[in-house]
Amino acid sequence: MVMSWLQGVPHRVMPQPGDVMAGGVGIASLCDVTRLTQATGCDRVVDVGAGQGHLSRFLAFGLGLSVTAGGRRVLVTGLHACGDLSPALLRHFTSSPAVAAVASVACCYMKLSTLPEHPGSSPGYPLSAWVAKLPGHELSYRAREAACHALEEYVGRLRGESGCLRTHCYRAVLETLIRAANPSKKRPGVQTVKKAHALSFPQYARLGLPRVGLDPAAISLDSEAVEAMLEQQHKVVAFFSLTLLLAPLVETLILLDRLLYLREQGFQCALVPLFDPRFSPRNLVLVAARTPLGAVLSGLDEDSSEDEDTGVAEPSGEKQSLPTPSARCEPQ
């Protein structure tokens, strides 16, 4: 069992709620890295995309690790490494003998670069030669963005008929108004408005429009056209629900592409579901090492270890099991 393996980690090094060193990093996320660090036997860690340094402080002061590059045993970890940062970690691992292992938890798939968008460069997707040759492997921005949402949480909202569902309609109407005011803004990228469901639409729009450089006073927020769009909330929710049904499929393709890339380079690798996705939505970590992973993953369920690599350069034609990924980012 997964938890039986994880329970082998001494309790004294596990982050606890209220731990000052944990800062703004979730307890589950800290547990992920703690367990992987101990399992791979690394005493040095490179924290890529460290943000405010909460994870680095915990690894340094809580576990006594050297959070620097160098040495012969370095674990490179990316906790929620955004967009192309996750592929960059994998490329660094494959090209640098000083990196003994990599543990990557990805997010923000919509920020991945792709071949059509960046000709002549190394794309974030696809990474593997196998997926690159797969007919129809291309993923649109909308498909990659949908793969970031938390399916389990959304199901709970649907069952409870949560008022939070109106946020999706608010966002759709706001983006319609933004594109009408400025057609060049195809992807407005409005940042999350906190507790949007508790606001009226005009209140929501007045907070969102300045974030894309538009003056709320110049746009009618209570017209009959706006009211007619707001009355279509049930259709927006239905469309969003259908989109989320395909989200795990898209994320699985992206993660399999990364797994196959490592296999093509001849490395040991596995996708490990460390937690129940309802507890920790970012529950899948891609682990790779220059040594056999058997000892690292010895306590995992058989279903979790089926994706472990055996060093074969090319993927076989046999069907392989992959845990269904839990989506990542909060719906906006």
Secondary structure, DSSP 4 states (H G I P E B T S, - for coil): -HHHHHTTS-GGGS--TT-GGGTTS-HHHHHHHHHHHHHHT-SEEEETT-TTSHHHHIIIIIT--B-SS-SS-EEEEEEEEETTHHHHHHHHHHH-TTEEEEEEEEE-GGG--BTTTSTTS--SB--SHHHHTSTT----HHHHHHTTB-HHHHHHHHHTT-GGGHHHHHHHHHHHHHHHH-TT-SS--PPPPTTGGGS-HHHHHHHHGGGGT--GGGS-SSSHHHHHHHTTHHHHHHHHHHHHHHHHHHHHHHHHHHHHHHHHTT-EEEEEE-S-TTT-SS-EEEEEESS-STTTTTTS-HHHHTT---S-SS--SS----PPPPP-BPP-
